[in-house]
Amino acid sequence: MWKWLYEKKKVVSYHEAGHTLMALLVKNYDIVRKVSIIPRGRAGGVTSFLPQESNLDASMLTREYLEHRIMVALGGRIAEVVVS
């Protein structure tokens, strides 16, 4: 049982690191505020972002920002695939 838990935490840590790395690599994206692999509810971990001042108005999101958001979201899964 402990091996399964260890493997799950390892996958979650790679996943959250993937989100974080993509957010740092993409230009003009939100600031990474906090990364946690401690499970909360159904989520295995979480990466929290703090919006930049240019992205505060949620009603006027640009196409570029939305594309970057997709890239950051997929970064978690890509990190899992690359590592395993």
Secondary structure, 3 states (H helix, E strand, C coil): CHHHHHHHHHHHHHHHHHHHHHHHHCCCCCEEEEEECCCECCECCEEEEECCHHHCCHHHCCHHHHHHHHHHHHHHHHHHHHHC
